[in-house]
Amino acid sequence: MSRRSMSATLASVAPLSLICAMSFMSQGAQAADYARASFGKLADGRAVEAVTLRNAKGVRAAVINYGAALQSLVMPDRDGKLADVTLGYASLDGYLAKPEYFGATVGRFANRLADGKFTLDGKVYQTPRNNNGQALHGGERGFDKVLWEVVEVKRGDTASVRMRYVSKDGDQGYPGTLTVFATYSLNESNELRIEYTATTDRPTIANITNHAYWNLAGEGAAVGAMGHILTIPAEHYTPVNDKLIPTGELQPVADTVFDFRKPQPIGARVRAARDPQIVYGKGYDHNFMIARDVAKEPRLVARVEEPTTGRGFELLSNQPALQFYSGNFLDGSVIGKSGRLYRQGDALVLEPQLPPDVPNQPKFGSARLEPGATYRNVLVYRLFVNGARAH
């Protein structure tokens, strides 16, 4: 593809403000590259930056350092047509006005904490209750609503950007100063990798993940995401109460609407009101247990394919649990990058992590992080078309 045609294609899927400021580095002999551009300013004058990673196969991932968020992911379909397949905003204003966690890094504790509380070494800690009386994704000002520092960008066989955020002792009620790194990388095998690491100066809890909304038909596509074919290799899931807090049970998925061990269209059972769990979540908003331990290396936690375009990905992570959310609370009040309204079912979210509320339900594991230890969550998206991965 020529530089002129590449620029034209990019302009059709990325924010105009980003394109105007963007100039890719000289390609040379290295295929994986990056570009840096302005993405606006916060009210206090601090600059927000977008770093776009791209490979020679047409895949591009744009990351903004506000919320360490995946702002777009462009990939081809079976006919080579490029489209952005993640939901989000064209400018910083949207992320500030109605965040919705689009593509964001969420923490300190991703998912929900019952009543916003947890106990550590006999002391009860209270975090902000920002979701129906519960704590969600770290509180009112979690990692998705702060400006991260871009500390390193690289090109070569793999293009990458590394960002850092220091969450001070007492931030959102959590103990200890937590130093967090988020690294996004893209290689020539069409693998997008997100790695989170964190260290602390005193005992605390940590559970950090990415909250990308995916529609592999294309962001804003009329068909939505309920026709996506989903596989989750989990034998059990954790039922929730009407506040979407796990009840403490571990239920088999067999003979339920939660059985995705074989590929299933998401929409086939997403409105199965005979199951009270679907009623509570207004669809899927549940944790699937992939394993009971944090693994050393990433393992398969989900596979998604969109049949009309052939686009898909395998998702791998070292984490033991996967939160699957079917976009139930998208209500048409958000106008996305394409100028289209986002409605219920227009995207799916897959979040590898520790089980929700695990500090209050230790039989499912532990979120405790000690000084001298390193928290680590690795997410690998193996992008493919028509079931075939690039090599």
N, C-alpha and C positions, 0 to 999 in steps of 0.2 A: 504494500500500500504506500502511495506517495505521501509526502508530508502534507500536501494540499488536501488530499482526500481524507487523510487521518484527521486533520483539523476540522474539516466539514462534518465528519461523523461525530467527533467529540462535541462539537457545538450543538448537535441535536439532542444530546443526552445529558449535558452538564450545564451548571449555571452560567449565564452569560458573563456575570462579573468574574467568574473563575477563568473563563476562556480568555477574556480580554487581557488578564494579567499574566496568563500562562505562556511560558516558552520552555519547551522540553530541552534538556541538556543534550549536547552532542552525543549521538548514538555510538560512534566509533565502532569497535568490535563487540561491545557489550550490549546484549539485547534488552536486559531488564534495566529500567531507568526510572527516573522520578522527575517531577516538576514541582516547584513551590510557588504559591500565589497567595495574595491577600484574600481573606474571607470576611472582612469587615472588622469593626471595632466594638468593644464592650462600652457600656456607659461611662466607665472610668477612663476610657482612652486606650486601654490595652488592646493590642492587635491580635486578631485571630487569624490563623494561617491554615491553608489547605495544602496538603502534600498528596500528589497523585502518583501512584505507582503504576507502571505499565510494563507489559511484556510484548514479545514479538508476535504473539498469537491474537492480539486484539483485546486482551483483558486489561481493564484499568480499574484501580481501586483508589478512590479519593477519601482521604482521612483528614478531619479537622481536629485541631487541638482543643477546641471547646468540647468538653465531654469525652475527649479521645475517641471520637465517633467515626464510624464508617458512613460517610456522607453519600457515596454512590459506589456501585459495582457494575461495571459495564462488561458484558460478555456476548459472544455471538450465539445465534441459534443454528439449526441444522442447515439453513440456507446462507449462513454467514452474516445475517443481519444483526447488527449490534443494538443492544438495548440496556438501559439501566434497570437492574432487577431488585434494587432495595428502595424502600420508601424513605422519604426525607424532604427537606426543604431546599429551595433554590438559593436562599440567602440566610445569613445569621439571624435575621429578625424572627423567622419562624421558630428557630430553636430556642430563642429567648422568650417568645410570647406563649407558645404552647408546645412544650418540649416533647412529650409522648415517648421519650426514650428512644427515638429513631436512631438506630445504629450505635447507640451510646455504650460506653463502659459504665457498668453499674456496680456499686459498692458503697461503703465498706462491706455491707452484707446484702448481697443480691437476694431478690425474692422477699418473702414476708417473715417478720418476727411478730409473734402473737402479742398484742397490746404494746408493741414496741419495746418489750423488756427482755432482758436476759441476765443470768447470774454467772459471775465469774469469781472464783475463789471466795465465795460466800457473800460477795457484794452484788447488789441489784443495780443494774444500769438501765436508765430510761432513755430511749431514742425517740425522735419525733414520730408521732402517729399520723402519717400522711396519706393513709388509704383505708377508709372505712374503719377507723379506730386501730388499725394495725400499722406497723412500719413496713414500707416497701422500698426496696432498692437503695437502702442507706439513709433515707430520711428526706427532709425538705430540700437539703442542699447536698445531695450525694455526688458521686464522682462524675455524673452526667451533667452537672451544672457548674463545673469549675473549669478554669483555664489551665491546661497542662503545658509543661515546658517541653518544646521540641529539643531533644539533646543530641540526636544523631540521625542523619539520613545517609543511605548507601545505595550504590548501583553496582551491577556486576551480574553474576549468575542469578542472584536474587536481589531485588530492590526492596528497601525497607526504611521504615521510620520508627524511631524510638522516642517515647515521651515519658515524662516523669511528673508525679504529683506528690507533694508531702502533705498528708492529713495530720494536723497537729493533735496532740493529746487533748481529749475532750470534744473534738470535732463531732457534731451531731450526737453527742453523748457517749461516744466510744472511747475506751481508755487507750493510752499509748499513742506515740507518734508513729504513724504508719507511712513508710516510703514505698510508693508504688510505681512500677514501670509497666508501660503498655507498648508492645512492639508489633507492628503490622509488617508483614513481608509477603512478596509475590514472586514466584519463580516461573521458569519456562515450562514447567509441567502443569501450569494452571492451578497451582495450589496457593490459596490465600491462607496465611497462618497468622493467628493472633495469639501472642503469649503475654500473660499477666504474671508478674512476680511482685511480692511484697515482703518487707521486713519491718520489725517493730522494736521499740526500745523497752517495752514492758508487755506482759501478757495481755492479749486482746483476742478478737475474733476477726476472721477475714473470709469473704466469699465473694469473688469478683468474676464477672462474666460480661459477654457482649449481648446487646439487645437489638440486633438487626432484624428488621421486618423484610421478609422476602416475598416477591411475586415474580416468579421466573418467566411468566408470560410478558413481563415488562411492567415497570412501575407505572401505575395508573391505568393498566390494561382493563378493558371492560369485563373480561372474563373472571377477574379476581383470582384468588388462590385456592378456592375450595375444590378445584379439579386436580390439584397437585396430588401425585401419588407418593405416599409417605410410608416409610418403613422405620420402625424403632425396635431394636432387638432387646426388648425388656420383658421379663417374665412377670414383673409386678409393678404396681403403681401405688401412690399414697393418696387415698381418699381425703376429701377436705370437708370442712363444715361450711355454713353459709357465709362465713367471713373469709373463705378460701385459705384457711389455716389447716394443715394436715391434722387428722383426727388421732394419729398415732398408730393407725392400722397399716398393714402392708397386705394389699389385696392382689391375687392373681389376675392377670389381664385376660386369661382364657375365658371364652364365652361372654365377653363384655364388649362394649363399644370402645374400650381402650386397648384392644388387641391389634397392634400394628406389626406383629412379628412377620406377617406376610404383607406385601405392598397393598395399601388401601387408599382409595380416594378420600381426602379429608372430609369432603362434603357429604359423603354417603351416610354418616352417622352423627354429624356435628349438631343436629337439632333433635336428637333422639330423647325427647322429654320423658320417656318412660324411665330413664336413668336419672335419679335426683342429682347425681354428680354433674351431669350436663346442664341441668337447671341452675345449679349453684354458680357454675362458671359461665353461663350463657353460651356454652360451647366448651371447647377444650381450654383449660388453664390449669394444668395438672403436672405433677412431677412423676416421672418414670424412673424406676431404679434399674440402672444398667448393671451395676455391681455394688458391692458393699465397701469398696476400698478405693483410695486414690492410687492410680497406676503410675508407674515410672514413665511409660510412653503412651501416647494417644492410641485409643482403640475406637472402633466404629460405634457411634451412638445414634446415628440417623442417616437415612438416605431419602432424597427428595428428587422427583422428576416431574416436569411439566410436559404433558403429552403433545400439546399443539405445537410447541417450539422445539422439543427435544432437549431443552436445557435442564440441567440438574446438578446436584452436588452430593457427595458423601461428606458427612461431618464426623470428625474424629476428635476425641478429647481424652485427657487423663482423669477427668472427674467422674464420680460414681453415679451422678443423677443428671437428668435432662428435663427441664421444664418446657413443655409444649403448650403454646398459646396460639389460638386460631384467629386472632385479631377481632375478638368479640366486642371490644369496647370502642372500635373505630365507628364513629357515629355521623360521618358526613360533615363534621365541623372543621376539618383540616383540608386545606388546599395544598396539594403536594407539588413536587418539582415540575410535573408535566402540566400543571394547571387544572388537574382533575381532583374531585373530592375523593377522600379515602373513606370507604364505607365498611361496615361489618363484613368480615370475611375476605377483605382485599389483600391480606397478607398472612403469613405465618411467622412465628418466632420460635426458635429452638435455642435454649440457653443451657449449655453444659455447666454444672455447678455442684455444690453440695446440696443435700436435701433442704427444702425450706423449713424454717423454724428449728433447725437442728440444734442450736444452743439450748433450746428448751425441750428437746426430744433426743437425748444423747444415745438412745438405742439405735438411731440411724447414722451415727457417726459423730464427728467433732469438727468444729470450726475454730478451735483454739490455735492461736499462733504465739509461739514463745520467742523471746529475744534469742538471736543466734540461729533461728530456723528461717526458712524461706517458703512462703506460700507460692504455689505455682499452678496456673491453669493454662493449658495449651489447647487451642482450638485450631483445627485444620479443615478448611473447606476445599475438597478435591472437586473442582468444577469439571463438568463433562457435557457433551452433546450426544444425544442418541445412545446413551449408555457407555460411550467410549471416552476414556480419559486420554489427555495428551501425554506424550512421553518425550 
